[in-house]
Amino acid sequence: MPKRAATGAPAPEAPLQVRAVKAGDLPQVIALDATVTGLHKADYWQRVYRRYGVAGQGLRHFLVAVSRQQVCGFVIGEVRDWEFGSPPCGWVFAIDVDPRVRQRGVGTALLAAVRERFERVGVDKLRTMLARDNTLILSFFRSQGLTAGRLIPLELDIGPTAGARP
Ligand SMILES: CC(C)(COP(=O)(O)OP(=O)(O)OC[C@H]1O[C@@H](n2cnc3c(N)ncnc32)[C@H](O)[C@@H]1OP(=O)(O)O)[C@@H](O)C(=O)NCCC(=O)NCCS
């Protein structure tokens, strides 16, 4: 059974602020992620915080949406350049909103905030990846104007059990 820290009741009707994550937000981020994924990954989130929350240098962004001092969503993204033959582009690789305040514009505010930070450094392409069967996140990204891009992901099972996996 995953541990769950109390996130408190978010207040979506209160003003929403999107800002860079602070160390003190981490327990709420961890709890929110655990609510969505069922996994309490404290070590992982510490690493993400060190890489994206502290040492970003304007290219890495770990932002939280806060309403009445409660974290109700987060987005993480990074500018990567010349990978896959691509000029600098902004990758969004995680976005999550507290299920209790969804469909009230929090996800839109988070994506807009990270997009604005990418644009500040001259990036003119935003990219993400999603699981084929995650229709919720697909609907969200479509609503934000994202469409199928030029790149396609390829993958290969490796390791000792590779052949045995379906
Ligand atoms: C996807 C997610 C971030 C959207 O956050 P949100 O705050 O609810 O989004 P918004 O309120 O800004 O919604 C914007 C648009 O997204 C679409 N959308 C949002 N929720 C939707 C739903 N349940 N069904 C269909 N479309 C939906 C709608 O087009 C919506 O516009 P509308 O309100 O005018 O209809 C949120 O549902 C979430 O965290 N889901 C789980 C995330 C996840 O799977 N993460 C793992 C991959 S990183």
The ligand as a Gaussian input file, in Angstrom:
#p B3LYP/6-31G(d) Opt

LIG

0 1
 C       -4.357000      15.955000     -18.219000
 C       -4.447000      16.879000     -17.024000
 C       -3.061000      17.467000     -16.730000
 C       -5.400000      18.019000     -17.386000
 O       -5.430000      18.942000     -16.301000
 P       -6.702000      19.869000     -16.069000
 O       -6.352000      20.883000     -15.065000
 O       -7.898000      19.040000     -15.812000
 O       -6.826000      20.548000     -17.523000
 P       -7.689000      21.823000     -17.930000
 O       -8.774000      22.074000     -16.958000
 O       -6.749000      22.945000     -18.184000
 O       -8.354000      21.309000     -19.280000
 C       -7.978000      21.808000     -20.559000
 C       -8.639000      20.967000     -21.623000
 O       -8.137000      19.621000     -21.577000
 C       -9.179000      18.727000     -22.017000
 N       -9.532000      17.849000     -20.916000
 C       -9.200000      17.975000     -19.611000
 N       -9.726000      16.951000     -18.903000
 C      -10.414000      16.190000     -19.768000
 C      -11.193000      15.012000     -19.621000
 N      -11.385000      14.415000     -18.432000
 N      -11.762000      14.469000     -20.732000
 C      -11.601000      15.055000     -21.936000
 N      -10.884000      16.199000     -22.145000
 C      -10.301000      16.748000     -21.064000
 C      -10.388000      19.599000     -22.358000
 O      -10.346000      19.903000     -23.732000
 C      -10.128000      20.838000     -21.508000
 O      -10.741000      21.984000     -22.048000
 P      -12.239000      22.357000     -21.576000
 O      -12.166000      22.491000     -20.082000
 O      -12.501000      23.625000     -22.277000
 O      -13.098000      21.220000     -21.986000
 C       -5.011000      16.147000     -15.776000
 O       -6.206000      15.494000     -16.133000
 C       -4.054000      15.111000     -15.237000
 O       -3.196000      15.403000     -14.416000
 N       -4.191000      13.864000     -15.696000
 C       -3.286000      12.804000     -15.327000
 C       -1.971000      13.129000     -15.969000
 C       -1.203000      11.967000     -16.431000
 O       -1.716000      10.954000     -16.878000
 N        0.101000      12.137000     -16.343000
 C        0.978000      11.122000     -16.804000
 C        1.723000      11.552000     -18.035000
 S        2.891000      12.841000     -17.686000

